[in-house]
Amino acid sequence: MFAGLPELGISNGEDLKETLTNCTEPLKAIDQFQTENGILLPTLQSALPFLDLHGTPRLEFHQSVFDELRDKLMERVATIAEGKDEDRYGKLEELLEKSFPLVKMPSIQPVVMQVLKHLPKVPEKKLKLVMADKELYKVCAVEVKRQIWQDNQALFGDEVSPLLKQYIVEKEAALFSSDLSVLHNFFSPSPKARRQGEVVLKLTQMIGKNVKLYDMVLQFLRTLFLRTRNVHYCTLRAELLMSLHDLDISEICSVDPCHKFTWCLDACIRERFVDAKRARELQGFLDGVKKGQEQVLGDLSMILCDPFASNTLVLSTVRNLQELLSQDALPRDSPDLMLLLRMLSLGQGAWDMIDSQVFKEPRLVCIHFLFLLIMFDSFPSQELEVVTRFLPAMLSVVVDDYTFTVEQKLPNEEKTSLSYPTALPDAFNKYLQENRVACEMGLYYALHIAKQRNKNALQRLLPALVETYNDMAFGDIFLHLLTGHLTLLSDEFGTEEFCSAVFDGFLLTSFSSKENVHRHTLRLLLHLYQKVLPSCMETLVKTLEPPKQSSDQVKELYSQLIEKLEAQKKSPPQPDEAPSLDLGLHPVTVPTTASTPTTPL
């Protein structure tokens, strides 16, 4: 407890013990020890007997004086550190040398830690001593730990790893939330709100203004993204940069080449739309990547691979296609659409680019340059086909769905005898299976028609989603959104045809081999069990019974479903009307914003 006192020439308990052992008059020895080691203030000697008369123990008095002096000293340390004295750090280093031997003394330790905290460069010897002692390391300020971490990547990794795991757990938990809603889903929180999450705030604090630590975290995120293919690491990459932007940490933002691009994209995510002016800004950033700096594309692709960015880009693409349809224009004639596809392609190819370390962008450009590029073999044929074959096929599907919807609203005498088409264009099915950008757009179109409550269009499209590129239709993000959107069609689950299309025709085709599909299916039934046709529900309950090797989450969801069904048998179902939403197919006009991105609110 009193370690370090002898080094400063101050007597401790061992000295008193030795004195009492060797003395002939113990009382005089104690009195002399108190005089030599007490508060060296002459006027205090007459006051001490007065305190004794009032029953105040000497220990209590000295402790109160000590606490007051310690607090004053800590305030003085902070004042020196914040001052403009050129020698302020020299004074702190001198105080550190005098106080550090007492760092293990609990009563003095706060002073030592205060000095360490305010030193921009702690002596290497002291850092090693702190790092070697687990108790000291645990209590030292994050400002000191940063200086330790920047030269100890493994130790920093040990500190960061639990936070990264926590972040992924929270994201996955959000995707499997028991709440199903088209209005409140995984993408509902604003970018600003997401950056207030515990993990992002802790990482931001740990990094501070240290560029080296920031680079380490980015490297951890790249490594984990490569190892797991988990796109939530891409989200964290963007959120971390924007959190530092919010705090105006120019030391980092000014050296990250992705900063302005991420800032502009963040504003688009906040608005859930890429307007024309911001599109030109984003294109300028992409075109501005200079020769020899192609590695920047790796980080840009990660930022574009963020599901929140992809969601914004695809929603903007679908809206752009609607506008082209209303204008009788072709997809290949829209520069804004080409840019959206270009960014989608870059984001979807993030893993391949970082894994191969070949930082080359698959360019999607305006049709006026396509044939010239083909002549020089510089345009990937597969990406060209997305523009010239898939998008026209997708537009034909949109036209079919829109025409049928409009016709249903006409008086009977004005309706034609044409029946709703059941088959999709071959090119549409082909590219859903072979191209990830096309598949992403196809999936979001399925969400779009579900939001329109277009039952016929959805029943037509769902079978095509059974086989998609890399099984994207059975990914957690899409299934999370789809189950929420299906709540808008809750009344349709009372028909055998619709139940068959959703369950037999899509979800149940892979639930036995993909546990996540099993979980999402149970989530949907927990929300809509009162609406599902009883005969279909009976079959589903038998089919979805979890095998023994199923996870606890699946078993728990199934148990909840059984409990709800049992309770339903005992009481009549209550009416549950879906909220009325105006979700027309007509294009929405988005107000023009300033070309310079502003900090998201």
Secondary structure by P-SEA (a helix, b strand, c coil): ccccccccccccaaaaaaaaaacccaaaaaaaaaaacccccccaaaaaaaaaaacccaaaaaaaaaaaaaaaaaaaaaaaaaccccaaaaaaaaaaaacccccccccaaaaaaaaaaacccccaaaaaaaaacaaaaaaccaaaaaaaaaacaaaaaaaaaaaaaaaaaaaaaaaaccccccccccccccaaaaaacaaaaaaaaaacccaaaaaaaaaaaaaaaaacccaaaaaaaaaaaaaaaaaccccccccccaaaaaaaaaaaaaaccccaaaaaaaaaaaaaccccccaaaaaaaaaaacaaaaaaaaaaaaaaaaaaaaacccccccaaaaaaaaaaaaaaaaaaaaaaccccccccccccaaaaaaaaccccaaaaaaaccaaaaaaaaaaaaaaaaaaaaccccccccccccccccaaaaaaaaccaaaaaaaaaaaaaaaaacaaaaaaacccccccccccccccaaaaaaaaaaacccccccccaaaaaaaccccccccccccaaaaaaaaaaaaaccccccaaaaaaaaaaacccccccaaaaaaaaaaaaaaaaaaaccccccccccccccccbbbbccccccccccc
